[in-house]
Amino acid sequence: MSSTDDQAAILVTGACGHIGGELCRTLRDAGRRILPLDVDQCKIPDALICDLRSKSDLAHVFQLHPIRIVIHLAGVLPSAFRVDPLLGADVNLAASCELMRHSAAAHVKRVIFASSMSVYGSSASDRALTEDDPAAPDEPYGASKRAVELVGETLAKQGAFEFVALRIARVVGPGIRKTSSPWRSQMFQSCPPLDSVSIPFMPDAALSLVHIDDVTRMLCVLTETGAMRRFVYNTPAETWRAGQLKEAIERLRGIRVHLGPETDHGGPLCDGSRFVSDFGFRLKSIRDYLSGDRCGHT
C-alpha cells in the first residue's frame, strides 16, 4: 500500500521499550495514527508482535498497513550484544536492513533511526563531539549502528526515502526496565524511597545525559519537520561529572548515592548544537527533572 494514503501510520519498532513506550504515548496523545511493533507483548495499546528478523513478519505488516514514517527504535542493547554478538548483529544490522528494504518497497516517506553516541567509540573525549567528528566505533554495537546509518544515507541519496539518524546520548528517566545500568532510572525514584543508588563511575567521570522526555520530543520533531536537512544529528545533552550528579540526587531526591569504582570515564561527550540550531530545540535540565514529583514522575 502507498504510504501517501491519508490513513498511513507512523510505524514504531521497539514500541515496548523505554523510549518506544514514551514515544507511542506522546504520538497518540497528539492525535497521530501509530503502528507499534515489538518482539514481545506489552501494555502499549494495539501493539503488534513482530520479529524484525522474520521476513514474513515484516512482509505481513507492510502488506496490511499503509505506512508513512518509520521510527526504528528496536535493537539489542550493548550489554546483551556483548553476551551474544551474533544475535546482536542479526537484530541491529540484518533486521534493520530488512526493515529499510521493506520501507523502500512500500514508498515510506521517512525513516528515523535511533543511533547512538557509541558510533564515536567508547573512549573518553576531551571535548564534546559534533557530527563533523569522525565516527570510529571500536566495538560491535557501535559498529552496527554506524553501518545502518551508512546504508540508510545511501538509500536516501538514491531516492528510496528520507533518512535521519539520531545519535542518542546516555538516557536517564523513570520507567527503565531492561538495563544493565539501573541507576539511570533509580535516580528519579523516591516513592517508596530507595535506600541508595550505585552509579558505577568515579567522581570526576564526565557523563553526557539526556532525559527520556527530551529524547521523545526530539523524535517527534524529526517526525513532524517538513523536510530533512541532514542525515545525522546528535541529541542535545547535558554534561555532568558523576560527583556533581551524586550531590544533586542526594539533595533533590533524598537518595544516598555510591560512586565507582568500576569506571573512571563516561565515554564520548555529546555536542547537540546542530539539533538546537536547526530546530530551535531547548532541553529541560536534568536538575529540573530531579526537582519534580517525588514519586518518580516528572
N, C-alpha and C positions, 0 to 999 in steps of 0.2 A: 504494500500500500504506500502511496505517496505521503511523505511527511508534510506536505503542504496542505493536507486536509485540515479543515477548521477544527476537527476533533483530535488532531495529533497531540501526543502526550510528551511530557518530559520523562524519559526513562532514567531511573536512578539505580545503578548497581550498588551492591553493598548497603542496601537500604536499612538493614537491621543493625548496622554498625553504629558507632558513636556519632560520627559525622553524618552518616546517612539518615539516621533516625531524626536528628535535629533538622536536617535539610528537608526531609519529606514533610515534617510538621510545618515548617516555615512556608514551603511552597503551597501546601494545601490551604493553610490559613490565608494566603494571598490569592486564593481562587484559581491556582494553576492546576491543570489536569496532569496528574503524575502517574507513572507506572513503576512502582517499586519492585525491585528484584533482589533476591538474596538466595544463597545456597541453603540457608536454614529458615525454619519457621520463626516468626516473631510477632509482636503485637502491632506492627505497623499495619493500618487498615489496607485491605486489598493487596497486600504484598504477594507476589508470585514466587514460588520456589523455582529457581533456575540455576543450574550448574554451568557457569560460563565455559567450562572445559568441554561441555557437550554440544557438538554442532547441531544435533537435533533439537535440544532445548532452545538454543538461540534461534534457530530457524523457525520454530513454532512461535516464539514471541514476536518476531518481526513479521511473520505471515499474518498473525491475528490482530496486531495492534499498529495503527499508524503512529509514527514516532517523529517528532520534530527536533528534539535535542536529546543527546545522551550525556549524562553526568556519570563518569566512571570512577566510582569510589572503591569498588571491591578489590581486595588483594590480601595476600599473606603478609603479615607484619614481620618486621626484621628478626625478632627472636625466633618465631616459628620458621622463618625462611632459613635461618642458620641450622635449625634442627633437621629440616627436611628440604634441602635446596632443590631437589628435583620437583617436589610439589610446588615450591615457591615459583620455580621457573614456569611450570605448567600453568599456574594461575595468573601470575603477574605479567608474564611475557606472552606465552602462546595464546591464552584465553583473551588477553587484551587485543591481540592482533586479530583474532577471530571476531571479536566484537566490532572492531573497526571495519573488517571485511563486510559484515552484515550491514553496518551503518552506511557504508558507501553504496551497497546494492539497493538499500531502501531510500536513498537520496535524503538521508538525515541532513539537516541544515548545519548542525554544530556538534562537535564532540569536545567535552570539557573533561580533562584528565587530572585526577588527584595525584600529582607527583610529590616529590619530597626533596628537602634540603640534602638528603643523602646523595643526590647526584653530584654534589661538590666534594664528596669524600667524607671520611669520618674523623679527620684530624681537626684540631682547633685552628681557628683562623685569627690572625692578629687584628682584623677589622671585619666589619660586616660585608658580606659578599653580595654583589649585584649579579643580574642576569648576564652582564658582559664578562664576568669572570668565567674561566673555562670549567665546564663540567668534567670532573675527574673522579668518578666513583671508584672506590677501592674494595668493594665487597659486592656480592651478587644482588642484594636487594636494591642498592642504589643503581647498579648497572642495569637491572631490569627496568627501573623507572626511566632511566635515560634512553634505553633502547625504544621504549614505547613512545617517548617524546619524539625521537628521530623518525620513527615510522609515521606517526601522526602528522608531523610537519611536512614530510614528503608527500603524503596523500593529499594534504591541504594544498600544497603547491601544484599538484596535478588536478585540482578542482573537485576532489571526491567529496569534501565537506570542509567547513571551517574547523580549525583545531586550536585549542589553547590548553596549556598545562599550567596548573597552579602548584608551585613548589612550596609545600607546606612545612612550616617550622614546627617545633615541639608543641603539640596541642595539650592544653590543660582545660579542665572544666568538670562539673559534676556529671555523673552518669556513665563514666567509662567502665566497661565490664571486662573486655578482653585486652589485657595489657600486662606486660612484664614490669611496668612502672606505675604501680597503683597510686603513688603519691600525687600523680598528676590530677587525679580526681579527689583523693582524700583531703587535699589541702583546702577544699571548699566545704567539707562536711563538718558539722558540729551539732547535729540534732538527730539521734543522740550524739553527744560529744565523743570524739576519739581521744584516747589517752595520748597518742603520739603518732607522728608520721615520720617515716625514714626516707630521706632524699639522698640517693647514693652519689653525691658529689662533694668534693672538698669546698670549703667556704669561698675560695677565690674563683671557682669554676664559673665561666660565663655561659648563660643559657639563653637561647632565643625562644621566647614563649609567646603563644597566641591562643586566645580563648576560643573554645568551640563555637560560641555565638558569633564571633567575628569571622571565623572561617566560613560559617554558614552564610553570613552576609556577603562575603566575597564571592562565593559560588553563585549566589543569587544575582549579584552584579554581572558576573560573566554570562549568566543565563539571559538576562534582560537587555544587555547592551546591544545596540543596533548592528554594529559591525566590529569585528575583531581587528585591532591594530597590530597585535603582536602574537607570537606563538607561545611565549613563556612569560610567566610572572612569578616572582617570589611573593609570599604573603608578607604584608606588613607585620612586624612583630616587635616586642619589647625585649631588650637585653637586661637580664637580671644576674647578678652574682648570687651564688647559692646562699651565701651568708646573709645577703640583703633579703632574699626570699624567706629564709628562716625567720628573720626578725619580723617581717610583715605578717606572716602566717600566725606567729605566736601572739602578736599584738592585736591583729584584726579578727582572727578566728578563735583564739584561745586554745590552740592546739600546740603541744610541745613538738618540736622538730629536731630529729637527729640527722646530722650530716655525715657523709662519707662512710668508710674511707675508700670505696672501690674506685672512684673515677675522679681525676684531677682536672678534667676539662669537659665541656658540653658539646663538642663537635663544632661544625662551622656556624658562624653567626650570620644572621639573615638581614639583608637590606631590602625592604619592600617599597622603597620610594617610587619605583616605576608605577606600581599599582596605585599608590596615593596620587601621583601626578596625573595619570591617565583617567582616573575615575573619581577624583576628589574624595577618596575614602579616608575615614578617620576611625582609628581604633578607640575602643573603650579601654581604659587602662586596667591592667591586672589588679592594681591596688583597689580600683573601684569595684571590681568583681568580688574581691576578698572582703570588701566592706558591705556586701549585700546581705540578703536574707540569711540569718544564722542557721537555717535548716537546710542549707545546701542549694538554695535556688538563687538565681540572680535576676 
